[in-house]
């Protein structure tokens, strides 16, 4: 009994000591971050939502500004590579919807290796040796304009989108727009129908560079249905857009969003402070509230108004299965949708 009690006490003291060290390191980061004054955040999440999240960070850490730069995951990947090659690195922190692309940035030596104190709260599968941490689970779904489409007319399965009545009435992000659209089109071809792309292309869907544009098209009535990540539609619905989300019964493809500090960060302390806050319970709670995503942290509640688990299966394609065909399939996708066949 004495041994057990002593062992437990020792563990508690170690945890308290670790917490104290973490608190001290974060305090030091804040002190240095205030000297830098700002950081540049490249994110594939919609800018308006990300700015709301950044406001909570700035309230917690006055004196450290966050400049949000938004684009699709694929576009940000190319931008980061181009800036690095030109020696004009501008980003301090990067949030990517496409985990394979984040891995390619790591392999290219563009990510800093740093163990954020808050990263310890994440499952091992969401951490890559201090280079990046998965911050959210997001799925693709169908969103429709409730002023234009009756609930009974909404496709219950992905194949239902191929009905000719939806010709010209569907909005989506092109396959190069980031991790979510890549996962979506990979799933539609592999799991639903090998000929799905050609059949959908024949309906002349409206294609956009990012999910925000898809949601705007559906909310404004330019499109009736949108294929989009739930993290985008959730925020729009919370802001009053006339949209309804639906999950096809045959499953939904998903991705893990990840965050990292750039190796060439001009504001390294501000970058580390921001990433550590983003990973914290406070930061994740704000992310879930604004974006409607599921946090990998066990101590963070599910999104308000949305259940923590979907009623259908979630399919997350792995790097191992998608990367061998990625370049070939991406090229083929653009050929098909350009020709509309």
Secondary structure as UniProt FT lines:
FT   HELIX           2..36
FT   STRAND          38..43
FT   HELIX           47..60
FT   TURN            62..63
FT   STRAND          65..70
FT   HELIX           73..86
FT   STRAND          93..96
FT   HELIX           99..107
FT   TURN            108..109
FT   HELIX           117..121
FT   HELIX           124..126
FT   STRAND          127..128
FT   TURN            129..131
FT   STRAND          132..145
FT   TURN            146..148
FT   HELIX           151..153
FT   HELIX           158..162
FT   HELIX           164..166
FT   TURN            167..168
FT   STRAND          170..173
FT   HELIX           175..177
FT   HELIX           179..187
FT   HELIX           188..192
FT   TURN            194..195
FT   HELIX           196..201
FT   TURN            202..203
FT   STRAND          206..208
FT   HELIX           211..220
FT   STRAND          225..229
FT   HELIX           230..238
FT   TURN            239..240
FT   STRAND          243..246
FT   TURN            249..250
FT   STRAND          252..262
FT   TURN            263..264
FT   TURN            266..267
FT   HELIX           268..279
FT   HELIX           281..291
FT   TURN            298..299
FT   TURN            304..305
FT   STRAND          314..315
FT   HELIX           319..339
//
